[in-house]
Amino acid sequence: MAAPAAIHPSRATRRRRAARVRAGIELVGYAGTFITLAAMLVLAATAGALADGMPANGSAVTATYER
């Protein structure tokens, strides 16, 4: 006995699925952008605190350079 033929989804179903995939990829891109910007702000604050010698929360930061 032969196996039944695979049922191909309709064109509308494929378009909806493709739209959901595109939306998901776009959402991941937006999340990545937000995370990258947040990380850059943290690095900028850290660099500023090291250059100033006093971080925003008042704790001491010591940067030593030995030869």
C-alpha positions as CSV (number, residue, x, y, z in Angstrom):
1,M,0.0,0.0,0.0
2,A,1.4,3.4,-0.9
3,A,1.8,6.2,1.6
4,P,-0.6,9.1,1.2
5,A,0.8,12.1,-0.6
6,A,2.0,15.0,1.5
7,I,-0.5,17.8,1.9
8,H,0.9,21.1,0.8
9,P,-0.2,24.1,2.7
10,S,-2.1,26.8,0.8
11,R,-0.4,29.9,-0.4
12,A,-2.2,32.0,2.2
13,T,-0.9,29.7,5.0
14,R,2.7,30.0,3.7
15,R,2.4,33.8,3.5
16,R,1.1,34.0,7.1
17,R,3.9,31.8,8.3
18,A,6.5,33.8,6.4
19,A,5.0,37.0,7.9
20,R,5.3,35.6,11.4
21,V,8.9,34.5,10.8
22,R,9.8,38.0,9.5
23,A,8.1,39.6,12.5
24,G,10.0,37.3,14.8
25,I,13.4,38.1,13.2
26,E,12.6,41.8,13.4
27,L,11.7,41.5,17.1
28,V,15.1,39.7,17.7
29,G,16.8,42.5,15.9
30,Y,15.1,45.2,18.0
31,A,16.0,43.3,21.2
32,G,19.6,43.0,20.0
33,T,19.7,46.7,19.3
34,F,18.4,47.6,22.8
35,I,20.8,45.2,24.5
36,T,23.8,46.7,22.5
37,L,22.8,50.3,23.4
38,A,22.4,49.3,27.1
39,A,25.8,47.7,27.1
40,M,27.4,50.7,25.5
41,L,25.9,53.0,28.1
42,V,27.3,50.8,30.9
43,L,30.7,50.9,29.3
44,A,30.6,54.6,28.8
45,A,29.6,55.1,32.5
46,T,32.4,52.9,33.6
47,A,35.0,54.7,31.5
48,G,33.7,58.0,32.7
49,A,33.9,56.9,36.3
50,L,37.5,55.6,35.8
51,A,38.5,58.9,34.1
52,D,36.8,61.0,36.9
53,G,38.1,58.8,39.7
54,M,34.7,58.6,41.4
55,P,31.9,56.4,40.2
56,A,28.2,57.4,40.4
57,N,27.4,55.4,43.5
58,G,30.3,56.9,45.5
59,S,32.5,53.8,45.9
60,A,36.2,54.1,45.2
61,V,37.8,52.9,42.0
62,T,41.5,52.3,41.8
63,A,43.2,51.9,38.4
64,T,47.0,51.2,38.7
65,Y,49.4,50.7,35.9
66,E,52.7,49.0,36.6
67,R,55.7,48.7,34.3
